[in-house]
């Protein structure tokens, strides 16, 4: 655990190669580590630091700024209830209270069985579909208290395990950059002026 | 738990669909769907751009007055022209970190028409001479990330991205990258910090205008998703047709997320300047009236950062300049409607709480001020408010945004409009934005605050008895 598996290490190196500077891959690599372990462990941050040429303190400094990175294990499913303005107007706060009651925990905590972490979150860009809920960042629109109970039931029974990956996994589809199609990704200092600007900004020739 | 409501009517001369024509097309997100459906032919605009010089493409975008759709409304063509001359490499960053409360349009554009965004990004990269494009998608949007990743893979395969695109000397890479949960990263210099692997704290402008000193201190153009998504239609149909929509100062359309207390909340593409808020709220095509036939109390015309409007402002057009002069902003196209049952203090607290949670902590007035604003509002809501609290609240707010704050006119109360934008003691507008709900709510609903402060019967009673006063 904690250190990246050989497959993920390979993937990490591919991700780093997409950026002109290795440090630009910090967030993507933290996501990768969280996908593997469900949270971001100190060992994972150490390894990310090694890979991008930073110190582990620098990686922690960056990662701790971003809410999605969990420094401790969380539930299999992070249930995020939006209570910001558009959702508040249509019952988001009441839905959060309902969630606390049926889950038996306060927002910010995890159920004893490790199944759910409940969070009261800021706007998730589903304002026209209020009140909105995300489970591991997958959307559920216009959720009534009854819908919410059903959702929990489906999550417990494994009904949604295909559509909702476990915590940490974001996209099921990844960008795939083939070496032979890549134009030119190098550090900024090695870049020259673009071929389609033959004379720089001053006198642009026609494109071929 | 239904799907998002979008406008399913046909694109017409009166209400054209510039960016939303594939929102209700099932395979609109695939390369096949992109080239076979919609209000323009997919990737034909890129082909057209490649027959022009990069300078001519920039000129075209400038002539069209394509205003940025992320909030500030600055013309994209002019912004592109700010790149430090003859400094290479340059970068394009597509800002997909949509998180302004009330805003929901970029996610739809990314999920339902990713090729439109990719084609727009390619056109921008060609025009400014970018070596690489970064599509920075908000972390909490995995579905958008999947759709974009799949579209990028298709477009690389089809030679629309990469080396010698379509047999020309234009070569560029597009890389998908994610955020991880931080509202402030939507601010362009904070986004650049994040893209460099740092905490997402804004940089001081000047000197760090991205077009001069952006990513890795190189010229960088950061454009909103909707702005870039306009480019394929614009290049396909031309400037004249683009300018025939909307008004002289604000041509084209806007995607509006209409949410809150209306019968039909949804994401609607409306012509800029010629549509009024009343039409948006009441017409059958859009809002369908205030929910349950109730009365309008107030509305937010452009996201949580925008000062509130009231019934007196419903006949204003959705036009950036007009809304700015009347004391608010169109911002990111987020219109939130609140009916007469809304508790103004509670709505105000919720918005301020957002800014308090999302302050990055770099500037003292915002880091300390937003937290105190939230605490004071919270205690008023909890029945623990003090008579001096409103003055204290406005005093804290004045430390973040000194002087008169943008405000809608209220003729009955003798209040004149204070135009946008506010002044600020901070690097970025996040802190000053927290003041918008406070001054808006107090200017109109001071009695609601005072009622909560003075009425002892609103003190919450717990099982242990009455809480201390």
Interface residues (C-beta under 8 A of the other chain):
Chain A: X18 X19 X20 X21 X23 X24 X25 X26 X27 X28 X30 X31 X52 X54 X61 X62 X63 X65 X66 X67 X68 X69 X83 X84 X85 X86 X88 X89 X90 X122 X123 X124 X125 X126 X127 X128 X129 X130 X134 X137 X138 X139 X140 X141 X142 X143 X147 X151 X170 X171 X172 X173 X174 X175 X176 X177 X178 X180 X181 X182 X183 X184 X185 X188 X191 X192 X193 X194 X195 X196 X197 X200 X201 X202 X204 X205 X206 X207 X208
Chain B: X1 X2 X3 X4 X5 X50 X51 X52 X53 X54 X55 X83 X85 X86 X88 X89 X98 X99 X100 X101 X102 X103 X104 X106 X107 X126 X129 X130 X131 X132 X138 X139 X140 X141 X142 X143 X145 X146 X147 X148 X149 X150 X152 X153 X156 X157 X159 X161 X162 X163 X168 X169 X170 X171 X172 X173 X175 X176 X177 X178 X179 X180 X181 X182 X183 X194 X195 X196 X197 X198 X199 X200 X216 X217 X218 X257 X258 X259 X260 X261 X265 X266 X267 X300 X304 X334 X336 X338 X342 X346 X347 X350 X351 X354 X357 X358 X360
